[in-house]
Amino acid sequence: DGPAGTRSALEAAGTTSLGPGLEPVYREVNGLQLAFLAFEDITLPLDTNAAVQAIRAARLTRAVVIVSIHWGAEYQGGASDRQKFLAQKFAQAGAALIWGHHPHVLQPAKWIDTVQGKTFVLYSLGNALFDQGGMDDTRRSALVLVTLNAAGVTSVRSVPFEIDVATSRVVQPGTETVEKIQARLNPP
């Protein structure tokens, strides 16, 4: 039953589900206040102004704002103009970290400089729990670990992985695949 079933399963496991919507979920982690927002820009175009206002309001609470967004075109190795436009707007509104999903392939990561500081954008992390056959790119991804403080993202580290479709498992990729993953993600 799609999203409703996923929400129920997460709540049964003691995990809070997130969006999509304009209401942030707040969590304190090691004394750091975080505000999580989730947006969707595939089914219908996202109301950019409403999203920007939600980010600004969350930032006014002095929380570090983290945005998850379903956006972009499937199987495209680079961010679309729409993704870049939204990322710029979210960064200017005060998002510290933006991570995207929908393309099913990795897209390059990027820092966006604003007057408030820097925003780290992961346009698409590809697949992780989706054992999609077909293109090799749909089986290559990375776990990205970020360190945050009150000012935002302070460090980034990527851990490349590959999906073994035959076993539906995440596996350590070979050297050549690691190089392809790093070249595509282009971590800062």
Solvent accessible surface area in square Angstrom, and as a share of the most:
residue,aa,sasa,rsa
1,D,152,0.79
2,G,47,0.45
3,P,98,0.62
4,A,51,0.40
5,G,29,0.28
6,T,77,0.45
7,R,89,0.32
8,S,70,0.45
9,A,66,0.51
10,L,63,0.31
11,E,107,0.48
12,A,94,0.73
13,A,81,0.62
14,G,73,0.70
15,T,67,0.39
16,T,72,0.42
17,S,24,0.15
18,L,54,0.27
19,G,31,0.30
20,P,84,0.53
21,G,33,0.32
22,L,83,0.41
23,E,146,0.65
24,P,30,0.19
25,V,33,0.19
26,Y,78,0.30
27,R,108,0.39
28,E,121,0.54
29,V,75,0.43
30,N,153,0.78
31,G,64,0.62
32,L,34,0.17
33,Q,65,0.29
34,L,12,0.06
35,A,0,0.00
36,F,46,0.19
37,L,0,0.00
38,A,12,0.09
39,F,6,0.02
40,E,46,0.21
41,D,17,0.09
42,I,69,0.35
43,T,111,0.64
44,L,130,0.65
45,P,109,0.68
46,L,26,0.13
47,D,89,0.46
48,T,23,0.13
49,N,116,0.60
50,A,27,0.21
51,A,0,0.00
52,V,12,0.07
53,Q,101,0.45
54,A,12,0.09
55,I,0,0.00
56,R,110,0.40
57,A,57,0.44
58,A,0,0.00
59,R,84,0.31
60,L,149,0.74
61,T,74,0.43
62,R,202,0.74
63,A,0,0.00
64,V,3,0.01
65,V,0,0.00
66,I,8,0.04
67,V,0,0.00
68,S,9,0.06
69,I,0,0.00
70,H,61,0.27
71,W,0,0.00
72,G,15,0.15
73,A,49,0.38
74,E,71,0.32
75,Y,85,0.32
76,Q,93,0.41
77,G,30,0.29
78,G,36,0.35
79,A,20,0.15
80,S,42,0.27
81,D,122,0.63
82,R,85,0.31
83,Q,0,0.00
84,K,105,0.44
85,F,95,0.40
86,L,0,0.00
87,A,0,0.00
88,Q,68,0.30
89,K,76,0.32
90,F,0,0.00
91,A,1,0.01
92,Q,88,0.39
93,A,5,0.04
94,G,9,0.09
95,A,2,0.02
96,A,10,0.08
97,L,12,0.06
98,I,0,0.00
99,W,78,0.27
100,G,0,0.00
101,H,60,0.27
102,H,35,0.16
103,P,0,0.00
104,H,41,0.18
105,V,1,0.01
106,L,5,0.02
107,Q,0,0.00
108,P,48,0.30
109,A,9,0.07
110,K,109,0.46
111,W,65,0.23
112,I,11,0.06
113,D,100,0.52
114,T,27,0.16
115,V,157,0.90
116,Q,105,0.47
117,G,34,0.32
118,K,112,0.48
119,T,2,0.01
120,F,1,0.00
121,V,0,0.00
122,L,7,0.04
123,Y,9,0.03
124,S,1,0.01
125,L,43,0.21
126,G,19,0.18
127,N,9,0.05
128,A,48,0.37
129,L,179,0.89
130,F,100,0.42
131,D,64,0.33
132,Q,33,0.15
133,G,39,0.38
134,G,69,0.66
135,M,86,0.38
136,D,72,0.38
137,D,36,0.19
138,T,1,0.01
139,R,47,0.17
140,R,37,0.14
141,S,1,0.01
142,A,4,0.03
143,L,96,0.48
144,V,21,0.12
145,L,72,0.36
146,V,45,0.26
147,T,75,0.43
148,L,39,0.20
149,N,69,0.36
150,A,70,0.54
151,A,89,0.69
152,G,2,0.02
153,V,17,0.10
154,T,74,0.43
155,S,57,0.37
156,V,33,0.19
157,R,147,0.54
158,S,17,0.11
159,V,53,0.30
160,P,18,0.12
161,F,22,0.09
162,E,47,0.21
163,I,7,0.04
164,D,49,0.25
165,V,55,0.32
166,A,99,0.77
167,T,74,0.43
168,S,70,0.45
169,R,162,0.59
170,V,77,0.44
171,V,57,0.33
172,Q,145,0.64
173,P,7,0.05
174,G,47,0.45
175,T,102,0.59
176,E,118,0.53
177,T,21,0.12
178,V,38,0.22
179,E,105,0.47
180,K,88,0.37
181,I,1,0.01
182,Q,60,0.27
183,A,79,0.61
184,R,70,0.25
185,L,1,0.00
186,N,96,0.49
187,P,43,0.27
188,P,86,0.54
